[in-house]
Amino acid sequence: MERKRGKLFIVATPIGNLDDLSPRAREVLRTVALVAAEDTRHSAPLLAHAGSRARAFALHEHNEREQAERVVERLLDGDDVALVSDAGTPLVSDPGYRLVRAAREAGCEVSPVPGPCAAIAALSVAGLASDRFVFEGFLPAKAAARRERLVALAAEARTLIFYESSHRIVEALADLVAVFGAARAAVLARELTKLFETVIAAPLADIQARVLADPDQQRGEFVLVVAGAEGEAADATLAEGRRVFALLREELPPARAAKLAAAITGAPRKALYE
Ligand code: SAM
């Protein structure tokens, strides 16, 4: 008789407040044989809080392929396994998709234990259009790549969600103001569910000014929710023209760059030049 396969649970954990661990998450962490954690030392207090005695082992972006094979072997042996990340929902700007795919390809059931996610928590208090939104995760760390990414997103009409760390929040806000414009509505959600939770809803330039004026506002973890483009800013052809213009402008005088960018993208030359 074929042995019963184990189940892989993808378990969301708190993003700050331990009380946000759901009763079902607690139960799953208590009953599985193994917990795959992004960082076992980081997850140890949470597992203790949940009363879990499961064996924890590390599964992070540098060892996910090998560890996925190990987990699949255990699942095929009949053990249930939980995947947790350092905080929030695994796979959301966190490792795990290779493991999920490997488990399913091996014929094992994969089941979500939903719960906290910083992006959704921020969106839920942003007060910006939420019927459609785009999750962009972290912006590139290098300034040129970050700007290029933002230029490519400037005409996006859906609400945009970005993750940001304390190392780059000042630079990211400066680039957002430069590319999306000072007046674009946005919400900066900092340290959600923690002691210093702060939600600032204001035009981008005002958020930037508040963060620059107060070093405390530069600490912690951030989600930036930015309103989608409206009116002329939502013109995708013009946005693409501006992106090409910005690239050509690094090598050519403005008039020549505008002429070529207009020919390549179909955007009006005058608008690009201006
Ligand atoms: N998987 C997680 C989730 O579901 O939200 C996200 C993991 S990602 C590596 C970490 C980033 O999430 C942080 O740099 C920050 O942008 C955001 N984040 C996590 N916890 C947060 C919190 N309590 N408040 C604001 N942002 C948070």
Residues whose N, C-alpha, C, O or C-beta is under 5 A from the ligand:
A	BS01	SAM	I15 G16 A87 G88 T89 P90 V92 S93 D94 P116 C117 A118 A119 Y163 E164 S165 A189 R190 E191 L192 E221 F222 V223
